[in-house]
Amino acid sequence: MKEKKQFKGYIQVYTGSGKGKTTAAFGLALRAAGHGYKVYIGR
């Protein structure tokens, strides 16, 4: 019987005043999606 690999999720939260949070979040999400990971962007 073949065992399935279990992958744990990864949560990253961007907070604070100033600029760059949205750009950083979408950049990381696009990189992850490009490598085949599931991506969820919530509000």
mmCIF file as gemmi writes it, N, C-alpha and C atoms, coordinates in Angstrom:
data_model
loop_
_atom_site.group_PDB
_atom_site.id
_atom_site.type_symbol
_atom_site.label_atom_id
_atom_site.label_alt_id
_atom_site.label_comp_id
_atom_site.label_asym_id
_atom_site.label_entity_id
_atom_site.label_seq_id
_atom_site.pdbx_PDB_ins_code
_atom_site.Cartn_x
_atom_site.Cartn_y
_atom_site.Cartn_z
_atom_site.occupancy
_atom_site.B_iso_or_equiv
_atom_site.pdbx_formal_charge
_atom_site.auth_seq_id
_atom_site.auth_asym_id
_atom_site.pdbx_PDB_model_num
ATOM 1 N N . MET Axp A 1 ? 0.843 -1.168 0 1 0 ? 1 A 1
ATOM 2 C CA . MET Axp A 1 ? 0 0 0 1 0 ? 1 A 1
ATOM 3 C C . MET Axp A 1 ? 0.9 1.247 0 1 0 ? 1 A 1
ATOM 4 N N . LYS Axp A 2 ? 0.603 2.158 -0.867 1 0 ? 2 A 1
ATOM 5 C CA . LYS Axp A 2 ? 1.389 3.376 -0.995 1 0 ? 2 A 1
ATOM 6 C C . LYS Axp A 2 ? 0.896 4.431 0 1 0 ? 2 A 1
ATOM 7 N N . GLU Axp A 3 ? 1.839 4.995 0.765 1 0 ? 3 A 1
ATOM 8 C CA . GLU Axp A 3 ? 1.469 6.016 1.738 1 0 ? 3 A 1
ATOM 9 C C . GLU Axp A 3 ? 1.433 7.382 1.08 1 0 ? 3 A 1
ATOM 10 N N . LYS Axp A 4 ? 0.463 8.188 1.481 1 0 ? 4 A 1
ATOM 11 C CA . LYS Axp A 4 ? 0.367 9.561 0.987 1 0 ? 4 A 1
ATOM 12 C C . LYS Axp A 4 ? 1.236 10.454 1.85 1 0 ? 4 A 1
ATOM 13 N N . LYS Axp A 5 ? 1.922 11.388 1.228 1 0 ? 5 A 1
ATOM 14 C CA . LYS Axp A 5 ? 2.685 12.364 1.984 1 0 ? 5 A 1
ATOM 15 C C . LYS Axp A 5 ? 1.732 13.413 2.525 1 0 ? 5 A 1
ATOM 16 N N . GLN Axp A 6 ? 1.957 13.805 3.759 1 0 ? 6 A 1
ATOM 17 C CA . GLN Axp A 6 ? 1.132 14.837 4.358 1 0 ? 6 A 1
ATOM 18 C C . GLN Axp A 6 ? 1.909 16.147 4.371 1 0 ? 6 A 1
ATOM 19 N N . PHE Axp A 7 ? 1.296 17.166 3.844 1 0 ? 7 A 1
ATOM 20 C CA . PHE Axp A 7 ? 1.905 18.481 3.823 1 0 ? 7 A 1
ATOM 21 C C . PHE Axp A 7 ? 1.131 19.39 4.772 1 0 ? 7 A 1
ATOM 22 N N . LYS Axp A 8 ? 1.858 20.116 5.574 1 0 ? 8 A 1
ATOM 23 C CA . LYS Axp A 8 ? 1.22 21.07 6.467 1 0 ? 8 A 1
ATOM 24 C C . LYS Axp A 8 ? 1.05 22.386 5.73 1 0 ? 8 A 1
ATOM 25 N N . GLY Axp A 9 ? 0.022 23.101 6.1 1 0 ? 9 A 1
ATOM 26 C CA . GLY Axp A 9 ? -0.239 24.395 5.484 1 0 ? 9 A 1
ATOM 27 C C . GLY Axp A 9 ? 0.74 25.451 5.965 1 0 ? 9 A 1
ATOM 28 N N . TYR Axp A 10 ? 0.737 26.553 5.277 1 0 ? 10 A 1
ATOM 29 C CA . TYR Axp A 10 ? 1.614 27.662 5.61 1 0 ? 10 A 1
ATOM 30 C C . TYR Axp A 10 ? 0.782 28.93 5.584 1 0 ? 10 A 1
ATOM 31 N N . ILE Axp A 11 ? 0.765 29.639 6.689 1 0 ? 11 A 1
ATOM 32 C CA . ILE Axp A 11 ? -0.007 30.877 6.778 1 0 ? 11 A 1
ATOM 33 C C . ILE Axp A 11 ? 0.959 32.03 6.983 1 0 ? 11 A 1
ATOM 34 N N . GLN Axp A 12 ? 0.796 33.049 6.19 1 0 ? 12 A 1
ATOM 35 C CA . GLN Axp A 12 ? 1.625 34.231 6.325 1 0 ? 12 A 1
ATOM 36 C C . GLN Axp A 12 ? 0.704 35.442 6.387 1 0 ? 12 A 1
ATOM 37 N N . VAL Axp A 13 ? 0.904 36.292 7.392 1 0 ? 13 A 1
ATOM 38 C CA . VAL Axp A 13 ? 0.053 37.451 7.614 1 0 ? 13 A 1
ATOM 39 C C . VAL Axp A 13 ? 0.89 38.706 7.456 1 0 ? 13 A 1
ATOM 40 N N . TYR Axp A 14 ? 0.398 39.637 6.664 1 0 ? 14 A 1
ATOM 41 C CA . TYR Axp A 14 ? 1.081 40.916 6.462 1 0 ? 14 A 1
ATOM 42 C C . TYR Axp A 14 ? 0.279 42.002 7.159 1 0 ? 14 A 1
ATOM 43 N N . THR Axp A 15 ? 0.918 42.722 8.087 1 0 ? 15 A 1
ATOM 44 C CA . THR Axp A 15 ? 0.225 43.771 8.834 1 0 ? 15 A 1
ATOM 45 C C . THR Axp A 15 ? 1.091 45.023 8.884 1 0 ? 15 A 1
ATOM 46 N N . GLY Axp A 16 ? 0.529 46.076 9.41 1 0 ? 16 A 1
ATOM 47 C CA . GLY Axp A 16 ? 1.281 47.307 9.63 1 0 ? 16 A 1
ATOM 48 C C . GLY Axp A 16 ? 0.924 48.382 8.631 1 0 ? 16 A 1
ATOM 49 N N . SER Axp A 17 ? 1.358 49.571 8.968 1 0 ? 17 A 1
ATOM 50 C CA . SER Axp A 17 ? 1.105 50.7 8.072 1 0 ? 17 A 1
ATOM 51 C C . SER Axp A 17 ? 2.207 50.752 7.017 1 0 ? 17 A 1
ATOM 52 N N . GLY Axp A 18 ? 1.974 51.527 6.003 1 0 ? 18 A 1
ATOM 53 C CA . GLY Axp A 18 ? 2.967 51.64 4.943 1 0 ? 18 A 1
ATOM 54 C C . GLY Axp A 18 ? 2.596 50.819 3.73 1 0 ? 18 A 1
ATOM 55 N N . LYS Axp A 19 ? 3.489 50.805 2.791 1 0 ? 19 A 1
ATOM 56 C CA . LYS Axp A 19 ? 3.214 50.148 1.51 1 0 ? 19 A 1
ATOM 57 C C . LYS Axp A 19 ? 3.954 48.826 1.402 1 0 ? 19 A 1
ATOM 58 N N . GLY Axp A 20 ? 3.505 47.994 0.452 1 0 ? 20 A 1
ATOM 59 C CA . GLY Axp A 20 ? 4.218 46.769 0.12 1 0 ? 20 A 1
ATOM 60 C C . GLY Axp A 20 ? 3.56 45.477 0.569 1 0 ? 20 A 1
ATOM 61 N N . LYS Axp A 21 ? 2.549 45.561 1.42 1 0 ? 21 A 1
ATOM 62 C CA . LYS Axp A 21 ? 1.931 44.34 1.934 1 0 ? 21 A 1
ATOM 63 C C . LYS Axp A 21 ? 1.216 43.548 0.84 1 0 ? 21 A 1
ATOM 64 N N . THR Axp A 22 ? 0.413 44.23 0.055 1 0 ? 22 A 1
ATOM 65 C CA . THR Axp A 22 ? -0.334 43.54 -0.997 1 0 ? 22 A 1
ATOM 66 C C . THR Axp A 22 ? 0.609 42.989 -2.057 1 0 ? 22 A 1
ATOM 67 N N . THR Axp A 23 ? 1.592 43.76 -2.428 1 0 ? 23 A 1
ATOM 68 C CA . THR Axp A 23 ? 2.557 43.317 -3.429 1 0 ? 23 A 1
ATOM 69 C C . THR Axp A 23 ? 3.309 42.084 -2.947 1 0 ? 23 A 1
ATOM 70 N N . ALA Axp A 24 ? 3.74 42.09 -1.696 1 0 ? 24 A 1
ATOM 71 C CA . ALA Axp A 24 ? 4.464 40.949 -1.141 1 0 ? 24 A 1
ATOM 72 C C . ALA Axp A 24 ? 3.576 39.71 -1.087 1 0 ? 24 A 1
ATOM 73 N N . ALA Axp A 25 ? 2.324 39.892 -0.662 1 0 ? 25 A 1
ATOM 74 C CA . ALA Axp A 25 ? 1.41 38.757 -0.535 1 0 ? 25 A 1
ATOM 75 C C . ALA Axp A 25 ? 1.1 38.134 -1.897 1 0 ? 25 A 1
ATOM 76 N N . PHE Axp A 26 ? 0.795 38.959 -2.879 1 0 ? 26 A 1
ATOM 77 C CA . PHE Axp A 26 ? 0.487 38.415 -4.204 1 0 ? 26 A 1
ATOM 78 C C . PHE Axp A 26 ? 1.717 37.832 -4.881 1 0 ? 26 A 1
ATOM 79 N N . GLY Axp A 27 ? 2.864 38.409 -4.633 1 0 ? 27 A 1
ATOM 80 C CA . GLY Axp A 27 ? 4.096 37.854 -5.2 1 0 ? 27 A 1
ATOM 81 C C . GLY Axp A 27 ? 4.369 36.459 -4.677 1 0 ? 27 A 1
ATOM 82 N N . LEU Axp A 28 ? 4.228 36.266 -3.37 1 0 ? 28 A 1
ATOM 83 C CA . LEU Axp A 28 ? 4.439 34.949 -2.789 1 0 ? 28 A 1
ATOM 84 C C . LEU Axp A 28 ? 3.376 33.962 -3.261 1 0 ? 28 A 1
ATOM 85 N N . ALA Axp A 29 ? 2.125 34.435 -3.372 1 0 ? 29 A 1
ATOM 86 C CA . ALA Axp A 29 ? 1.044 33.566 -3.841 1 0 ? 29 A 1
ATOM 87 C C . ALA Axp A 29 ? 1.277 33.112 -5.28 1 0 ? 29 A 1
ATOM 88 N N . LEU Axp A 30 ? 1.727 34.009 -6.119 1 0 ? 30 A 1
ATOM 89 C CA . LEU Axp A 30 ? 1.998 33.638 -7.518 1 0 ? 30 A 1
ATOM 90 C C . LEU Axp A 30 ? 3.156 32.652 -7.622 1 0 ? 30 A 1
ATOM 91 N N . ARG Axp A 31 ? 4.165 32.85 -6.817 1 0 ? 31 A 1
ATOM 92 C CA . ARG Axp A 31 ? 5.296 31.912 -6.824 1 0 ? 31 A 1
ATOM 93 C C . ARG Axp A 31 ? 4.849 30.525 -6.381 1 0 ? 31 A 1
ATOM 94 N N . ALA Axp A 32 ? 4.039 30.472 -5.303 1 0 ? 32 A 1
ATOM 95 C CA . ALA Axp A 32 ? 3.564 29.184 -4.802 1 0 ? 32 A 1
ATOM 96 C C . ALA Axp A 32 ? 2.67 28.496 -5.83 1 0 ? 32 A 1
ATOM 97 N N . ALA Axp A 33 ? 1.755 29.254 -6.444 1 0 ? 33 A 1
ATOM 98 C CA . ALA Axp A 33 ? 0.868 28.684 -7.464 1 0 ? 33 A 1
ATOM 99 C C . ALA Axp A 33 ? 1.671 28.178 -8.653 1 0 ? 33 A 1
ATOM 100 N N . GLY Axp A 34 ? 2.719 28.878 -9.001 1 0 ? 34 A 1
ATOM 101 C CA . GLY Axp A 34 ? 3.574 28.45 -10.104 1 0 ? 34 A 1
ATOM 102 C C . GLY Axp A 34 ? 4.284 27.141 -9.829 1 0 ? 34 A 1
ATOM 103 N N . HIS Axp A 35 ? 4.465 26.823 -8.552 1 0 ? 35 A 1
ATOM 104 C CA . HIS Axp A 35 ? 5.112 25.562 -8.172 1 0 ? 35 A 1
ATOM 105 C C . HIS Axp A 35 ? 4.096 24.474 -7.867 1 0 ? 35 A 1
ATOM 106 N N . GLY Axp A 36 ? 2.818 24.757 -8.139 1 0 ? 36 A 1
ATOM 107 C CA . GLY Axp A 36 ? 1.789 23.728 -8.001 1 0 ? 36 A 1
ATOM 108 C C . GLY Axp A 36 ? 1.084 23.677 -6.66 1 0 ? 36 A 1
ATOM 109 N N . TYR Axp A 37 ? 1.335 24.61 -5.774 1 0 ? 37 A 1
ATOM 110 C CA . TYR Axp A 37 ? 0.666 24.635 -4.483 1 0 ? 37 A 1
ATOM 111 C C . TYR Axp A 37 ? -0.714 25.276 -4.61 1 0 ? 37 A 1
ATOM 112 N N . LYS Axp A 38 ? -1.609 24.875 -3.721 1 0 ? 38 A 1
ATOM 113 C CA . LYS Axp A 38 ? -2.916 25.512 -3.66 1 0 ? 38 A 1
ATOM 114 C C . LYS Axp A 38 ? -2.756 26.832 -2.911 1 0 ? 38 A 1
ATOM 115 N N . VAL Axp A 39 ? -3.408 27.859 -3.406 1 0 ? 39 A 1
ATOM 116 C CA . VAL Axp A 39 ? -3.298 29.195 -2.809 1 0 ? 39 A 1
ATOM 117 C C . VAL Axp A 39 ? -4.684 29.704 -2.481 1 0 ? 39 A 1
ATOM 118 N N . TYR Axp A 40 ? -4.826 30.259 -1.287 1 0 ? 40 A 1
ATOM 119 C CA . TYR Axp A 40 ? -6.086 30.891 -0.872 1 0 ? 40 A 1
ATOM 120 C C . TYR Axp A 40 ? -5.757 32.286 -0.376 1 0 ? 40 A 1
ATOM 121 N N . ILE Axp A 41 ? -6.451 33.277 -0.881 1 0 ? 41 A 1
ATOM 122 C CA . ILE Axp A 41 ? -6.28 34.647 -0.437 1 0 ? 41 A 1
ATOM 123 C C . ILE Axp A 41 ? -7.6 35.084 0.185 1 0 ? 41 A 1
ATOM 124 N N . GLY Axp A 42 ? -7.579 35.311 1.486 1 0 ? 42 A 1
ATOM 125 C CA . GLY Axp A 42 ? -8.785 35.697 2.209 1 0 ? 42 A 1
ATOM 126 C C . GLY Axp A 42 ? -8.718 37.142 2.662 1 0 ? 42 A 1
ATOM 127 N N . ARG Axp A 43 ? -9.846 37.624 3.11 1 0 ? 43 A 1
ATOM 128 C CA . ARG Axp A 43 ? -9.89 39.003 3.585 1 0 ? 43 A 1
ATOM 129 C C . ARG Axp A 43 ? -10.502 39.065 4.952 1 0 ? 43 A 1
